Amino acid sequence: MAKAVFHKNQRVYVKPVGTWALIEHVVPQWAKGVEEPIKITYDVGLGRAFGADELQAEEAAAVADMNIDGDSWRLVRGKNKWMPSEECTNHPFHGTFPIIVTGDRDWGGWRVPGAEYDHDPQKIEYQARVIASSIKCVAILRALVAYADEAPENVSNAMASVIQDGRTVLRQIENG
């Protein structure tokens, strides 16, 4: 069954056309005997209906334009409230769990549920370090791709393959 991703009058970027448009109509395709639509397309006034994969929400497009150079994500420790520190001796940092802070203040960001942390604390600690450093990794990847674009003659064949993979990763991050 299909669910609507966008709504009427929502501003979207139409990828195949390369322009912004407003959704004029949400067009469900029904099948007899089925309670929900089997397919949903969107009429944006450009002559044909577009699928959700051909449209991009305004917020998602803003992520691609986001300047992350000033951001500094960091790992802080939260007090373990679901278990006394004596009972969590297998945790790398007794009595605490990792929190990834993505703003200027020490709140907001990403947290892991207590039960998931208890299941495999080493794995969660590793994931927290990866997430906290990912913003810097994206900046490094952008710089590497920009260097390859500016001076392609300085890039070896082996490095060109790595840079192409980097472009793919950046597209996935920025386009969702």
KAURPE-V770186 format. One record per helix or strand of 3 or more residues. SS is the DSSP state (~ for helix, > for strand). FROM is the first residue (numbers start at 0). TO is the last residue. If there is no record, write none. Layout:
# KAURPE-V770186
SS | FROM | TO
SS | FROM | TO
This chain:
# KAURPE-V770186
> | 10 | 13
> | 18 | 21
> | 24 | 28
> | 38 | 42
~ | 51 | 53
> | 54 | 56
~ | 57 | 64
> | 73 | 78
~ | 84 | 86
> | 95 | 100
> | 108 | 110
~ | 113 | 118
~ | 120 | 149
~ | 151 | 153
~ | 156 | 174
